[in-house]
Amino acid sequence: MNVWTRTKAGVGAILVTIALLSAPAFSETRQKTTHNYRADLGATSPELDVYSADTAKDAPVLVYVHGGAWVKGTRNAVHDKHRHFLGLGFVFVSLDYRLVPDVTVADQFGDIDAALGWVQENIGKFGGDPDNLHLMGHSAGAHLVAMTGVAPGPVGRQLIDEGALRSVIANDTSAYDIPRIATALGGTTLPPLYRRAFGTDPDTWRKISPQHQLDSAQNLPDFLLLYSGKGWGIPADEFAQSFAADLRKAGGRADVFDGSAYTHREINTGIGKTTDITNAIDGFLANKT
């Protein structure tokens, strides 16, 4: 029997929610704890959840960044990821970040960097190995983690240079090259979904496009890029393949998964359930941990 417990860090009374999962061949306690990760923001700090098993010791750590078009979304939308990756021996972290229009996308990069700093400092308390970190994001989160991989903040830079941030999994975004989104749709302006987040200035688009940062990129982590085939109206395969090719030219490693049989939602919710999606990610991570 698995037992999940949930605690809110910094609260005297512990709130415990117990759910019985399908019973494996062993007994294990798994817990979810919630933490503020930006002390500099005080009570307005975004939060992250750590999912861990009491048997974890020096476990690889997977940090997940949700999607939501940069304007919405929640760290709670992990679907089956936490169960799947804990079952593989990972400590799993899912984080919130501040949202547009309250902040800019550049501020969101700062949140991801701060979250990595918190993980580096604290994950050992949950059985995680701070020198064995992996970053995954879906949709807007895929853009944020891709940018972290090629143009990291100070914490990310240190982690990559030290070999601690080993891989980035970017699941289904076209925002590797934001100016190209406008071109792909036959115009010089972005569609509303992107314009809300990125504005109207092409110079800003380039500055926050991962593909446009590769000329100065160093010591790149390994990348896995997944793309879906339905629901965007933009040729997502071309964006992923082009970014992968430029990553390789910059000296990095980039694998690409063809998820054209799936929708934008399915390629995310299928992790841990759909065989080929799951195998692609598990196989990629198996060579990194």
Backbone bond lengths (Angstrom), bond angles and torsions (degrees), N, CA, C in turn:
res aa  C-N    CA-C-N  psi(-1)  N-CA   C-N-CA  omega(-1)  CA-C   N-CA-C  phi
1 M - - - 1.471 - - 1.516 109.06 -
2 N 1.326 117.20 131.94 1.450 122.31 170.80 1.525 108.70 -92.48
3 V 1.292 117.90 140.01 1.452 122.58 175.44 1.519 107.93 -124.02
4 W 1.334 115.73 120.71 1.461 120.50 175.69 1.519 108.35 -93.99
5 T 1.324 117.12 132.78 1.450 121.56 171.22 1.507 108.11 -121.51
6 R 1.325 116.13 144.29 1.463 120.31 -179.41 1.518 108.73 -122.54
7 T 1.326 116.07 128.17 1.450 120.45 177.46 1.509 109.42 -127.52
8 K 1.315 115.88 150.30 1.452 122.26 175.74 1.514 107.50 -105.92
9 A 1.330 117.36 114.14 1.458 120.55 -176.30 1.513 110.52 -61.72
10 G 1.333 116.76 140.74 1.437 121.84 177.00 1.512 113.94 84.85
11 V 1.306 118.86 2.42 1.458 122.65 178.56 1.519 107.96 -107.42
12 G 1.343 117.10 129.49 1.451 120.49 -175.45 1.505 113.28 -60.14
13 A 1.312 117.16 -49.13 1.456 121.02 178.58 1.517 108.97 -83.46
14 I 1.303 117.30 137.29 1.457 122.53 -179.62 1.517 109.00 -96.24
15 L 1.326 114.31 125.99 1.457 119.67 176.28 1.517 107.33 -91.36
16 V 1.299 117.43 124.62 1.455 121.60 -175.38 1.519 109.38 -119.76
17 T 1.318 115.52 125.42 1.454 121.95 173.92 1.500 107.78 -119.29
18 I 1.316 117.98 125.42 1.451 122.05 -176.84 1.516 109.45 -111.58
19 A 1.311 115.69 130.55 1.462 121.47 176.65 1.505 108.37 -131.92
20 L 1.300 117.21 134.12 1.454 121.02 178.90 1.515 109.02 -90.78
21 L 1.319 115.16 123.79 1.445 121.46 178.02 1.513 109.27 -99.50
22 S 1.305 117.10 174.19 1.453 119.29 177.40 1.516 109.18 -60.82
23 A 1.309 117.28 133.77 1.455 121.49 -170.67 1.516 111.60 -78.06
24 P 1.351 117.52 122.21 1.454 119.96 173.42 1.512 110.17 -82.32
25 A 1.315 116.70 -170.22 1.459 120.62 -176.83 1.520 112.00 -83.08
26 F 1.325 117.61 8.02 1.452 120.95 179.23 1.518 108.57 -143.75
27 S 1.322 116.21 167.82 1.458 121.17 178.47 1.516 108.55 -107.29
28 E 1.330 117.00 132.25 1.455 121.35 -175.08 1.522 109.12 -150.67
29 T 1.316 116.45 140.06 1.454 120.76 174.51 1.513 109.37 -97.63
30 R 1.306 115.85 128.26 1.449 121.62 177.44 1.521 108.36 -118.50
31 Q 1.313 116.46 141.10 1.456 118.90 -176.69 1.524 111.22 -132.73
32 K 1.326 113.34 155.05 1.457 121.90 175.88 1.522 107.42 -122.55
33 T 1.313 116.83 122.13 1.461 120.82 177.89 1.525 109.23 -122.26
34 T 1.312 116.19 146.23 1.459 122.62 -174.79 1.526 109.69 -114.55
35 H 1.333 115.59 136.97 1.460 120.61 -172.95 1.529 111.03 -141.68
36 N 1.345 116.61 141.93 1.453 121.11 163.56 1.525 107.86 -73.50
37 Y 1.331 117.41 141.72 1.462 117.06 -178.39 1.528 113.88 -121.89
38 R 1.330 118.13 -0.40 1.460 120.08 176.11 1.514 109.54 -121.77
39 A 1.316 115.88 90.53 1.465 120.66 -179.33 1.527 111.20 -61.48
40 D 1.337 117.17 -28.57 1.464 120.59 -178.56 1.525 112.19 -67.13
41 L 1.335 117.74 -19.17 1.463 121.32 179.62 1.523 112.66 -97.58
42 G 1.321 117.41 -1.13 1.452 120.99 177.70 1.517 112.41 59.19
43 A 1.330 115.52 -133.22 1.459 121.00 -175.63 1.531 112.77 -68.44
44 T 1.329 117.97 -14.91 1.461 120.91 179.66 1.528 112.31 -91.54
45 S 1.329 116.67 6.33 1.466 119.57 179.68 1.518 110.96 -60.70
46 P 1.323 117.44 138.52 1.470 118.87 168.61 1.522 110.04 -67.16
47 E 1.332 115.23 165.19 1.459 120.71 -175.21 1.523 110.93 -118.06
48 L 1.316 113.79 161.70 1.451 120.66 171.56 1.523 109.29 -135.83
49 D 1.309 115.71 154.26 1.462 122.84 176.75 1.519 109.03 -110.70
50 V 1.320 116.08 135.07 1.461 122.43 174.15 1.521 107.98 -109.04
51 Y 1.320 116.89 121.52 1.458 123.46 174.16 1.523 107.27 -104.18
52 S 1.327 116.39 123.16 1.459 119.13 -175.66 1.521 110.09 -145.71
53 A 1.323 114.79 160.83 1.462 122.05 176.57 1.511 109.09 -109.76
54 D 1.324 115.98 147.95 1.463 118.30 -178.74 1.523 112.63 -68.05
55 T 1.323 116.81 -13.33 1.457 120.86 178.38 1.532 112.36 -91.44
56 A 1.338 117.96 -4.08 1.459 120.65 -175.88 1.526 111.10 -67.45
57 K 1.312 115.80 136.47 1.459 121.99 175.92 1.519 107.83 -152.30
58 D 1.322 115.79 121.14 1.465 121.80 -177.84 1.533 110.81 51.46
59 A 1.327 115.43 41.89 1.465 121.44 -176.86 1.524 110.79 -82.78
60 P 1.336 117.74 146.83 1.469 119.27 171.01 1.526 109.73 -62.32
61 V 1.322 115.29 153.97 1.461 121.52 -173.39 1.528 109.01 -122.52
62 L 1.333 116.22 128.65 1.461 121.95 176.03 1.524 108.46 -112.19
63 V 1.322 116.20 119.86 1.464 122.75 -179.43 1.524 107.95 -104.03
64 Y 1.327 116.90 123.78 1.468 122.71 -174.05 1.531 111.32 -110.29
65 V 1.345 115.34 135.10 1.464 122.84 179.96 1.528 108.06 -119.21
66 H 1.321 117.30 117.77 1.467 122.42 -174.33 1.524 111.93 -71.89
67 G 1.330 114.64 165.25 1.450 121.86 173.67 1.517 111.98 -96.83
68 G 1.341 115.18 -168.90 1.456 120.73 -179.30 1.516 112.94 135.60
69 A 1.343 117.45 27.26 1.468 122.44 174.98 1.520 112.56 60.07
70 W 1.326 117.46 25.66 1.466 124.83 177.28 1.531 112.61 70.87
71 V 1.332 118.21 -4.17 1.463 121.18 -174.43 1.528 112.98 -117.10
72 K 1.320 117.71 -8.58 1.458 120.72 -178.47 1.522 108.60 -154.67
73 G 1.337 115.52 -175.11 1.458 120.54 179.03 1.515 111.54 112.23
74 T 1.317 115.64 165.73 1.455 120.86 -176.28 1.521 110.89 -148.98
75 R 1.306 115.90 149.24 1.465 121.62 177.28 1.526 111.62 -65.10
76 N 1.339 117.79 -17.74 1.458 121.00 -178.52 1.524 112.88 -73.52
77 A 1.321 117.50 -14.64 1.469 121.08 -176.48 1.531 110.03 -84.79
78 V 1.329 115.17 65.82 1.466 119.91 -179.05 1.521 112.03 -99.88
79 H 1.336 117.58 -10.52 1.470 122.03 179.42 1.541 108.87 55.83
80 D 1.335 119.42 -122.38 1.471 121.02 -178.99 1.522 113.20 -100.86
81 K 1.305 117.38 8.82 1.467 119.57 -174.01 1.522 112.52 -61.82
82 H 1.328 117.26 -44.48 1.462 119.48 -176.02 1.524 110.74 -62.07
83 R 1.333 117.15 -44.32 1.467 120.06 179.51 1.528 110.86 -63.77
84 H 1.325 114.86 -44.22 1.465 118.60 -176.23 1.518 111.36 -63.62
85 F 1.312 117.17 -49.47 1.460 119.20 -173.94 1.526 112.37 -75.96
86 L 1.322 118.15 -30.68 1.466 117.70 170.76 1.516 110.32 -63.43
87 G 1.328 116.65 -37.19 1.456 120.04 177.45 1.515 113.05 -63.54
88 L 1.351 116.32 -24.54 1.464 120.31 176.74 1.525 112.46 -88.80
89 G 1.336 116.07 -0.58 1.461 119.37 177.59 1.510 115.08 96.47
90 F 1.337 117.62 12.32 1.457 121.44 177.38 1.527 111.08 -87.51
91 V 1.318 117.03 157.41 1.458 122.94 155.57 1.527 105.69 -92.35
92 F 1.335 116.70 133.19 1.461 121.88 -173.63 1.523 109.38 -113.67
93 V 1.318 116.39 130.79 1.465 122.40 -180.00 1.524 108.45 -122.91
94 S 1.322 117.73 130.94 1.462 122.48 175.63 1.525 107.98 -123.15
95 L 1.331 116.73 129.67 1.461 118.87 -172.35 1.515 112.52 -123.59
96 D 1.325 114.46 148.89 1.455 122.87 165.80 1.522 108.64 -89.28
97 Y 1.319 116.15 159.54 1.452 122.18 170.92 1.516 107.26 -142.13
98 R 1.317 116.68 158.69 1.459 119.93 -179.30 1.528 110.27 -66.71
99 L 1.315 115.92 151.34 1.464 120.58 -168.08 1.525 112.29 -114.38
100 V 1.328 115.32 147.83 1.457 122.79 168.97 1.535 107.75 -66.46
101 P 1.351 120.84 138.40 1.463 127.68 11.03 1.517 115.06 -94.94
102 D 1.333 119.07 5.85 1.465 119.69 -179.97 1.521 111.39 -65.71
103 V 1.330 116.54 -29.56 1.467 122.06 176.04 1.522 107.73 -136.60
104 T 1.323 116.10 174.71 1.454 121.57 175.64 1.525 110.07 -93.69
105 V 1.330 115.80 167.63 1.459 119.67 174.66 1.526 110.49 -61.87
106 A 1.335 117.37 -34.89 1.467 120.22 176.11 1.528 111.00 -60.37
107 D 1.321 117.74 -37.16 1.464 120.93 175.81 1.530 110.65 -65.08
108 Q 1.318 116.76 -34.98 1.463 119.91 177.68 1.530 110.91 -64.40
109 F 1.338 117.62 -37.93 1.461 119.27 173.47 1.527 110.45 -57.08
110 G 1.337 115.99 -41.28 1.461 120.22 178.70 1.511 112.71 -63.10
111 D 1.334 116.58 -36.41 1.466 119.67 177.02 1.525 111.09 -64.56
112 I 1.324 117.34 -43.03 1.464 119.75 179.41 1.522 109.80 -62.08
113 D 1.318 116.69 -41.35 1.459 119.97 179.44 1.529 110.96 -64.17
114 A 1.333 116.65 -42.11 1.462 120.21 178.46 1.523 111.39 -64.58
115 A 1.332 116.96 -38.40 1.463 120.38 177.99 1.522 110.61 -62.90
116 L 1.328 117.03 -40.59 1.463 119.84 176.98 1.525 110.79 -62.86
117 G 1.329 116.85 -36.74 1.456 119.82 176.40 1.519 112.10 -62.94
118 W 1.351 115.73 -41.99 1.466 119.02 177.88 1.522 110.28 -63.78
119 V 1.327 116.61 -43.42 1.464 120.21 179.85 1.524 110.57 -61.71
120 Q 1.319 116.82 -45.96 1.463 120.02 -179.92 1.529 111.40 -56.97
121 E 1.311 116.05 -40.36 1.460 120.27 -175.33 1.528 113.00 -79.97
122 N 1.322 117.55 -30.86 1.462 120.16 -167.47 1.521 116.21 -115.39
123 I 1.324 118.35 -16.34 1.460 118.91 -167.77 1.521 112.31 -67.59
124 G 1.311 117.77 -22.27 1.459 119.91 177.11 1.515 113.13 -60.26
125 K 1.338 117.51 -27.09 1.460 121.25 178.74 1.522 111.96 -66.83
126 F 1.330 116.68 -18.10 1.462 122.11 -177.67 1.528 111.69 -109.61
127 G 1.308 116.03 13.38 1.460 120.49 178.75 1.505 114.39 87.21
128 G 1.342 117.91 7.00 1.455 121.19 -179.83 1.515 112.31 -89.46
129 D 1.314 115.33 155.30 1.457 122.62 179.04 1.522 108.72 -99.38
130 P 1.340 119.79 111.84 1.462 121.19 -178.15 1.519 113.59 -68.02
131 D 1.316 117.39 -8.07 1.460 121.39 176.62 1.524 112.67 -101.06
132 N 1.328 116.57 12.92 1.460 121.08 -178.53 1.532 108.19 -139.83
133 L 1.340 114.96 70.97 1.461 121.91 -173.29 1.523 110.90 -110.19
134 H 1.358 114.59 145.73 1.456 122.43 -179.77 1.519 107.67 -139.00
135 L 1.320 116.21 142.12 1.454 121.92 -172.18 1.518 109.24 -121.71
136 M 1.330 116.44 127.70 1.468 122.40 -179.73 1.522 109.74 -129.78
137 G 1.337 116.35 140.55 1.453 120.51 174.65 1.509 111.14 -145.62
138 H 1.320 115.93 152.18 1.462 121.99 177.61 1.519 109.72 -116.52
139 S 1.347 116.85 136.22 1.459 123.10 173.56 1.525 110.02 61.25
140 A 1.338 119.20 -120.20 1.463 119.60 175.55 1.521 110.97 -56.50
141 G 1.323 116.30 -37.07 1.458 119.90 176.98 1.514 112.40 -63.87
142 A 1.340 117.33 -31.47 1.462 120.70 176.46 1.523 110.15 -65.18
143 H 1.325 117.23 -40.33 1.464 120.79 175.79 1.522 110.68 -62.32
144 L 1.331 117.21 -44.53 1.463 120.85 -177.69 1.524 111.83 -64.53
145 V 1.329 117.28 -40.83 1.466 118.06 -179.26 1.526 110.93 -74.71
146 A 1.347 117.55 -33.43 1.460 119.49 176.19 1.525 110.73 -62.89
147 M 1.313 116.19 -42.42 1.463 119.90 177.91 1.526 110.55 -64.34
148 T 1.323 116.71 -39.09 1.465 120.42 177.50 1.522 110.45 -61.92
149 G 1.323 117.40 -35.74 1.454 120.26 -178.88 1.514 114.20 -70.85
150 V 1.349 117.46 -32.90 1.464 119.55 -175.12 1.524 113.49 -104.19
151 A 1.338 117.55 -25.76 1.460 121.32 -179.53 1.526 108.69 -138.38
152 P 1.338 116.69 64.31 1.462 120.36 -171.65 1.522 113.13 -71.19
153 G 1.339 114.66 159.08 1.444 120.96 168.48 1.517 110.38 -73.16
154 P 1.319 117.74 -174.69 1.472 119.49 -174.67 1.524 114.19 -61.86
155 V 1.323 117.82 -39.35 1.465 119.57 178.65 1.521 110.04 -68.24
156 G 1.340 116.35 -48.52 1.459 119.93 179.12 1.517 112.01 -58.82
157 R 1.341 116.85 -40.86 1.461 120.38 178.48 1.519 111.14 -58.40
158 Q 1.342 116.18 -46.33 1.460 120.22 179.56 1.523 111.40 -63.17
159 L 1.331 116.39 -43.70 1.460 120.33 -178.43 1.526 111.76 -64.38
160 I 1.321 116.66 -40.12 1.464 119.73 178.40 1.524 110.52 -68.02
161 D 1.329 116.96 -45.40 1.465 120.60 -178.64 1.528 111.59 -62.37
162 E 1.330 116.68 -32.96 1.458 120.79 179.66 1.518 113.06 -85.08
163 G 1.333 117.20 -4.61 1.456 121.16 -178.62 1.504 114.26 79.45
164 A 1.350 117.55 12.62 1.464 121.01 -178.33 1.525 111.76 -82.51
165 L 1.330 117.76 -38.93 1.466 120.96 174.62 1.521 106.68 -89.61
166 R 1.320 115.34 98.60 1.457 120.84 -166.34 1.514 114.38 -89.74
167 S 1.335 117.39 -29.74 1.461 117.87 -175.41 1.515 111.58 -153.13
168 V 1.329 113.98 158.27 1.459 123.35 177.29 1.525 107.86 -130.70
169 I 1.340 115.79 129.13 1.468 122.00 176.66 1.519 107.63 -114.54
170 A 1.326 116.14 110.00 1.460 122.18 -178.97 1.521 108.15 -104.76
171 N 1.326 115.67 112.13 1.458 121.90 -171.38 1.519 111.01 -105.15
172 D 1.339 115.53 93.74 1.463 123.21 165.25 1.524 114.07 73.41
173 T 1.314 115.12 77.20 1.460 121.27 170.08 1.516 108.77 -141.28
174 S 1.313 116.58 154.09 1.459 121.76 170.85 1.525 111.18 -106.48
175 A 1.322 117.20 2.94 1.462 121.38 -173.23 1.525 113.07 -85.67
176 Y 1.331 117.43 20.28 1.456 119.41 170.12 1.524 109.71 -64.61
177 D 1.322 116.17 -35.85 1.459 122.87 -177.61 1.524 107.53 -134.21
178 I 1.327 116.54 89.99 1.462 121.33 -172.16 1.529 112.25 -66.86
179 P 1.340 120.90 -42.22 1.471 118.10 176.71 1.520 113.04 -57.35
180 R 1.321 116.21 -33.14 1.464 119.46 -178.63 1.525 111.77 -68.90
181 I 1.336 117.77 -23.67 1.467 119.93 176.77 1.519 110.00 -61.37
182 A 1.339 116.05 -45.07 1.462 119.54 178.39 1.526 110.41 -62.05
183 T 1.326 116.57 -43.60 1.460 120.64 -179.54 1.522 111.47 -64.09
184 A 1.347 116.19 -41.87 1.464 120.70 -177.71 1.517 112.01 -63.17
185 L 1.319 116.28 -26.99 1.466 120.11 179.56 1.522 112.15 -96.57
186 G 1.333 115.14 11.01 1.450 119.32 170.99 1.508 115.57 81.30
187 G 1.337 118.09 23.30 1.453 119.82 -179.11 1.513 112.47 -146.53
188 T 1.311 115.36 -170.51 1.459 121.27 179.32 1.524 111.74 -115.74
189 T 1.322 116.83 5.11 1.457 121.47 175.79 1.524 109.08 -121.75
190 L 1.303 115.73 156.86 1.451 121.18 179.83 1.524 110.56 -83.59
191 P 1.329 117.57 150.22 1.466 120.04 172.47 1.526 110.03 -66.27
192 P 1.332 117.36 161.65 1.472 120.55 -172.74 1.518 114.66 -53.48
193 L 1.344 118.42 -40.03 1.461 120.54 -177.51 1.523 111.06 -56.33
194 Y 1.330 116.57 -40.77 1.461 120.77 -179.83 1.522 111.91 -85.99
195 R 1.326 116.77 -35.02 1.460 119.79 -177.40 1.521 111.57 -62.75
196 R 1.334 117.29 -34.75 1.470 120.03 177.88 1.524 111.35 -59.39
197 A 1.327 116.36 -36.13 1.461 120.44 -177.03 1.520 112.83 -89.76
198 F 1.345 117.02 -39.10 1.458 120.68 -168.72 1.516 114.67 -106.73
199 G 1.330 117.43 -8.24 1.451 119.85 178.18 1.515 112.84 75.57
200 T 1.350 115.63 -154.30 1.464 121.03 -172.06 1.521 113.47 -122.05
201 D 1.323 117.89 1.46 1.466 121.21 -174.83 1.532 110.81 -93.39
202 P 1.329 119.00 113.53 1.465 120.58 -179.77 1.531 113.75 -58.87
203 D 1.330 117.93 -30.61 1.471 119.48 177.29 1.524 110.55 -64.27
204 T 1.322 117.08 -40.68 1.464 121.06 176.37 1.521 110.33 -64.94
205 W 1.324 117.00 -40.51 1.461 119.70 178.56 1.524 111.00 -56.05
206 R 1.333 116.20 -45.11 1.466 119.59 -178.56 1.529 111.31 -65.93
207 K 1.321 116.69 -39.46 1.470 120.57 -177.09 1.526 112.21 -64.68
208 I 1.334 117.38 -27.50 1.461 119.34 -178.16 1.529 111.86 -110.60
209 S 1.341 115.58 20.21 1.465 121.41 175.51 1.523 109.10 -100.76
210 P 1.314 119.88 118.46 1.463 120.90 179.88 1.525 113.76 -53.26
211 Q 1.321 117.07 -40.05 1.459 119.56 -176.02 1.523 112.16 -65.52
212 H 1.328 117.09 -26.09 1.461 120.95 -179.40 1.524 112.46 -85.71
213 Q 1.334 117.74 0.58 1.469 121.30 178.64 1.522 112.58 -102.99
214 L 1.316 117.75 -0.38 1.459 119.99 -170.54 1.526 113.77 -73.15
215 D 1.330 117.76 -20.67 1.462 118.93 178.63 1.523 111.73 -62.48
216 S 1.333 116.42 -29.72 1.466 119.90 -178.69 1.528 112.69 -108.79
217 A 1.332 117.13 7.61 1.467 120.43 -176.89 1.531 110.35 -72.92
218 Q 1.350 114.91 144.35 1.463 121.80 179.11 1.520 109.56 -136.41
219 N 1.337 115.55 148.28 1.466 120.81 172.82 1.526 111.88 48.16
220 L 1.307 115.37 56.06 1.458 119.86 -175.67 1.531 111.38 -68.80
221 P 1.337 117.48 140.24 1.467 119.28 168.00 1.521 109.64 -70.81
222 D 1.315 117.26 165.46 1.461 120.91 175.20 1.525 109.81 -73.01
223 F 1.328 116.09 144.59 1.461 122.10 -177.39 1.521 110.77 -118.81
224 L 1.336 115.32 142.25 1.459 123.54 162.99 1.515 106.92 -120.64
225 L 1.334 116.30 123.30 1.457 122.51 178.86 1.519 108.76 -111.56
226 L 1.330 116.86 125.19 1.460 121.99 175.60 1.521 108.68 -111.86
227 Y 1.317 116.42 145.94 1.460 119.13 175.30 1.520 109.67 -139.40
228 S 1.334 114.89 149.43 1.459 121.25 177.97 1.527 109.04 -102.01
229 G 1.325 115.93 177.62 1.453 118.84 -175.04 1.498 116.00 -118.51
230 K 1.349 117.42 -6.72 1.451 118.81 -174.08 1.525 110.21 -138.13
231 G 1.325 115.54 144.34 1.444 119.70 169.70 1.506 116.00 107.89
232 W 1.357 118.93 -1.74 1.458 119.37 -176.79 1.523 113.38 -113.64
233 G 1.320 118.01 -35.73 1.451 119.14 -173.96 1.510 112.98 80.74
234 I 1.345 117.52 6.00 1.454 123.98 177.84 1.519 106.66 -125.86
235 P 1.340 119.08 139.76 1.469 120.35 -178.53 1.526 111.75 -71.30
236 A 1.312 116.70 85.77 1.462 121.58 -173.61 1.521 112.15 -61.19
237 D 1.342 117.30 -30.51 1.459 119.18 179.57 1.522 111.15 -63.16
238 E 1.323 117.26 -39.68 1.455 120.21 -179.90 1.523 111.72 -65.36
239 F 1.322 117.69 -39.17 1.457 121.09 178.51 1.531 110.30 -64.51
240 A 1.314 117.02 -45.91 1.461 120.69 -178.97 1.523 111.45 -66.01
241 Q 1.316 117.53 -45.31 1.457 120.57 -177.90 1.525 111.09 -66.11
242 S 1.311 116.86 -38.29 1.457 120.46 179.21 1.528 111.24 -66.16
243 F 1.331 116.49 -43.99 1.469 119.99 178.52 1.523 110.12 -64.66
244 A 1.327 117.10 -41.79 1.466 120.59 178.70 1.526 110.96 -60.34
245 A 1.323 116.64 -43.01 1.465 120.21 179.99 1.522 110.93 -62.35
246 D 1.331 116.86 -40.74 1.461 119.66 -179.97 1.527 111.89 -72.77
247 L 1.324 117.56 -32.72 1.463 119.71 173.17 1.528 110.72 -59.87
248 R 1.315 115.83 -43.37 1.467 119.61 -179.84 1.529 110.90 -66.11
249 K 1.322 117.18 -39.87 1.462 120.35 177.30 1.527 111.22 -61.76
250 A 1.335 116.22 -31.37 1.465 120.93 179.84 1.522 112.33 -82.45
251 G 1.331 116.76 2.69 1.454 120.81 176.65 1.507 114.94 97.38
252 G 1.330 117.19 5.84 1.458 120.70 -179.80 1.512 112.20 -94.70
253 R 1.325 114.93 175.72 1.456 122.03 174.33 1.521 108.01 -110.89
254 A 1.318 115.74 134.51 1.460 119.97 -179.99 1.518 109.98 -141.84
255 D 1.322 116.32 121.21 1.454 122.71 172.38 1.525 108.19 -102.46
256 V 1.327 116.23 151.03 1.462 121.34 -178.69 1.522 108.90 -128.90
257 F 1.343 115.54 134.07 1.460 121.25 176.24 1.517 109.73 -109.15
258 D 1.308 115.22 125.49 1.464 121.91 177.60 1.523 108.95 -82.93
259 G 1.326 115.44 101.42 1.458 121.06 177.34 1.508 112.00 -106.75
260 S 1.326 116.55 31.17 1.463 120.16 -175.21 1.522 113.05 -65.02
261 A 1.321 117.47 -13.68 1.469 120.19 176.26 1.524 111.80 -77.72
262 Y 1.342 117.76 -7.32 1.465 121.60 -172.70 1.524 110.84 -118.95
263 T 1.323 115.11 156.58 1.457 120.85 173.12 1.525 109.43 -80.59
264 H 1.323 113.87 170.69 1.463 120.56 177.43 1.531 111.14 -57.60
265 R 1.305 116.89 -38.23 1.462 120.43 178.67 1.526 111.27 -73.74
266 E 1.320 116.76 -43.91 1.471 120.33 -174.69 1.522 112.69 -64.09
267 I 1.323 117.43 -34.21 1.456 119.12 -177.71 1.524 111.33 -70.03
268 N 1.325 115.51 -16.08 1.464 121.17 175.00 1.525 111.35 -93.00
269 T 1.313 116.93 -52.09 1.462 119.69 -176.61 1.522 112.26 -70.64
270 G 1.336 117.52 -17.53 1.459 120.60 179.90 1.515 114.66 -76.67
271 I 1.316 118.08 -10.25 1.466 120.16 -179.27 1.526 108.92 -65.72
272 G 1.315 115.76 122.74 1.457 121.58 -176.46 1.510 113.75 91.97
273 K 1.348 117.43 -7.83 1.465 121.22 -178.93 1.525 112.52 -126.95
274 T 1.325 117.33 -43.11 1.457 122.04 -176.13 1.524 109.06 -91.48
275 T 1.320 116.63 126.06 1.461 121.00 -165.14 1.517 113.59 -60.41
276 D 1.339 118.06 -52.34 1.462 117.42 -172.26 1.524 112.59 -71.02
277 I 1.338 117.63 -36.78 1.464 120.43 175.68 1.521 109.87 -61.53
278 T 1.321 115.56 -49.12 1.460 120.80 -177.38 1.519 111.73 -64.07
279 N 1.329 116.50 -43.04 1.465 119.53 -179.37 1.521 112.22 -64.38
280 A 1.332 116.12 -36.31 1.461 119.11 179.03 1.522 110.70 -62.29
281 I 1.330 116.53 -43.73 1.465 120.19 -178.95 1.514 110.80 -72.13
282 D 1.322 117.11 -45.25 1.469 120.29 -179.00 1.523 111.32 -62.90
283 G 1.323 116.26 -41.11 1.459 119.32 179.37 1.513 112.29 -65.71
284 F 1.325 116.16 -39.02 1.455 120.40 176.96 1.529 110.70 -62.92
285 L 1.323 116.68 -47.16 1.467 120.48 -178.26 1.523 112.23 -68.00
286 A 1.319 117.00 -31.32 1.465 119.98 -177.80 1.519 111.77 -60.23
287 N 1.312 117.61 -27.29 1.466 121.57 -179.53 1.505 112.70 -89.70
288 K 1.347 116.76 0.52 1.470 119.92 -174.92 1.525 113.03 -114.73
289 T 1.331 116.93 -16.63 1.454 119.24 -172.99 1.532 111.37 -100.71
